[in-house]
Amino acid sequence: MTALTVENVVAGYSAGDQILKGVDFVVNPREIVCIVGPNGAGKSTLLKTIAGLLRPSQGSIRFADTPIGGLKPHDISKRGLAFVPQEQNVFGNMTVYENLEMGGFVAPAHFRARADEVMNHFPILRQKRSQLARTLSGGQRQLLAVGMALMVDPDLIMLDEPTAGLSPAAAGELFSEIVRLREAGKAIALVEQNARDAMAISDRTYILVDGKNSIDGPSQELLADEGISRMFLGG
């Protein structure tokens, strides 16, 4: 059974501005799937459409064999699909613990238990629990954003450019945490400009161009293909 199936999805920010032009996309349980491509290819738009922030005008989106296309974001979140946007993904003037509380608002009865589990997974969040989120380092803020997503105990986590603006060391640490999430049983969909490093930790990769599927396959095979490397990965 697939965790997520997207078929022939068309979507955009207005009727005359369709960014996605018939995209197919699949994520299986317990795998990391990477989405790469040039700027404007529709990578972030795809995640926003799956998450319910944009409504598809065509095609189908199924999560755990249930149609979710067009549902509101909080209804999708309740079904076990979490989305971590690239920007404005934490509340800067709230503490780390308050941010986790906001992340768990759809399941308040389980907040304390889930918060403990998240802080066990990311010990730095326990150390910083009383600290304002705006005072954290870039890498720590990204871990907090992921921690907020984990508060709903999702089966699938979608991450939009999680290493943007991070130092190479912080990006490497975050990629390691993403691998740990897969090992803990989560499925992950990952949009990244840092394509080579993201593909190195992923099981499969989709390359989008101009809102359409261009190439997809096992990440290691695509990385080893000189033509693909030259055309999409900078040589």
Residue, then its C-alpha position, 0 to 999 in steps of 0.5 A: m500500500t502506498a502512503l501517498t498517490v498523486e495522479n495527473v494533478v493540475a494546480g496553481y495560484s489562479a485559474g490562469d496560472q496553473i503551475l502543475k500541469g499533470v503531475d504524478f507522484v508516489v510515496n511509499p511507507r517508510e521511504i524518503v522521496c526527493i523532489v528536485g528541479p529548476n526554479g519554477a518547476g512546481k516543487s513547492t506548489l506540489l507540496k502545498t497542493i497535497a497539504g491542502l493550501l492549494r486546491p487542485s483543479q484536476g487529478s486526484i490525491r489519495f493518502a492511505d487510500t483515502p481521497i484528500g484533494g481539496l480538503k482543508p489543511h487541518d483535516i489533512s493533518k488529522r489524517g496523519l500528513a504533516f507539512v513543514p513550509q520553508e518559511q514562517n514555520v515557527f512562532g518566534n515570540m513563543t517558547v520552544y514548548e509553546n511551539l510544540e503545543m501549537g503543533g499539537f492543537v489538533a490532538p490536545a488530549h495527547f499533547r504532553a505525551r507527544a511533546d515528551e516523545v518529540m523532545n526525546h527524539f530531539p534532545i536539543l528541544r528539551q534543553k531549549r524548551s523555555q527559550l524563545a524560538r527566535t533566539l534559536s540557531g537556524g538548524q535548531r529552528q528547523l528541528l523545532a519546525v519538524g518537531m511541531a509537525l511530529m506533534v500530530d504523530p504523522d505517517l508522512i512528513m513533507l518538508d519544503e527546502p528544510t536546509a535553506g539558509l543553513s550552514p553545511a554542518a547544520a544541513g548535514e545534521l538535519f539530513s541525519e535527523i531526516v534519516r532517523l525519522r525514516e528509521a522510526g517508521k515515517a515516510i518523508a517527501l522532501v523538496e530541496q535545492n541542495a539536490r545531491d545531498a538530499m538525493a544521497i539520503s533518499d530512496r527515490t527522486y522525482i525531477l520536475v520541469d515546467g510543472k511536469n514529470s521529467i524523470d524519476g527513479p531510484s536516487q542512487e541510479l539518477l545520481a550516477d547518470e552523467g547526463i542527468s547530473r550534467m542537466f539537472l545537478g550542476g555537472 
